[in-house]
Amino acid sequence: MKEIKIQNIIISEEKAPLVVPEIGINHNGSLELAKIMVDAAFSAGAKIIKHQTHIVEDEMSKAAKKVIPGNAKISIYEIMQKCALNYKDELALKEYTEKL
């Protein structure tokens, strides 16, 4: 395997595996909860984190506004809206994470 370098992280057969914790929509649209999750990942030894950015109006169809999952009382579109961070919070989370 060819050595791969991501900033100061080297990935190769000789190095320990790189575990990538993911922060999806688990923060429920809360910047503070997202920061807590980032802190927990880094405390557990994470060197990088994968975070999903959702722009609901661009990724969900109009039909999604009518689709109600079996375990919910609101549409999948509304669920995603509630769980997405706004642009300002996305940027704040990025800056917060980069300082760690």
Secondary structure, DSSP 8 states (H G I E B T S, - for coil): ---EEETTEEESTTS------EE-STTTT-HHHHHHHHHHHHHTT-S--EE----HHHHS-GGGGT---TT-SS-HHHHHHHH---HHHHHHHHHHHHT-
